[in-house]
Amino acid sequence: MPQLIGIALIALVGWYAWRVLKREMARVDNEVREQEVKAETKEVTPLEKDEDGVYRPKK
């Protein structure tokens, strides 16, 4: 009987861990999609090398 309780407990922890993992994957997926949308609408500013060797946005 204790083995059955142990197996049930392990299964319950595994099920809960799977739910948490799925929720985290969905959260990360939504965050990545939001960043992709922002990147598509954002203009790229060309850079030019300054006198001191640092790249700065072109004016």
N, C-alpha and C positions, 0 to 999 in steps of 0.2 A: 504493500500500500504506500509506503513512503516514496518508492520509486515513481509511482504514478503522480503523486503530488509534486515531486521534483520535476518530472517531465512537463506537467501542466504549467508549473511556474516558469520554466525555461521557455515554453511556447508563448506564454503571456508576455514575458519580457521581449522576446523576439518580435512578436506582433506589435508591441508598443514602439520598439526601436524602428521598425519598418514604417510606421505611421509618422514618426518624427522625421525620419529621413525623407520621406515623400514630401512632407510639408516644407522642409528646408530646401529641397530641390526645386519646388514650385516657387518659393520666395526668390531664390537666386535666379531662376529663369525669368521671372517678372522683372527683376532688377536689370538683367542683361538686356532684355527687350527694350526697356525704357532708355537705357544708355544708347542702344542702336538707333532708336528714333531721334534722340537728341543729336547723335553724330551725323545723321542724314540731313538734318535741317541746319546744321552749323556750317558756316563758311570757313574755309581754310585760309589762314593768313600766311602769305609767303614770308620767308625769313631771309635776312641778308646779314652777312658777316660784318660786324662793326670794326672800328679801328683797333680796339683792344682784343679782338679775336672772339668776341661773344656774339652769338646769333640773336638778333632782335627782330621783332616784326617790321616788315617793310612799310614805310610811311607813304 
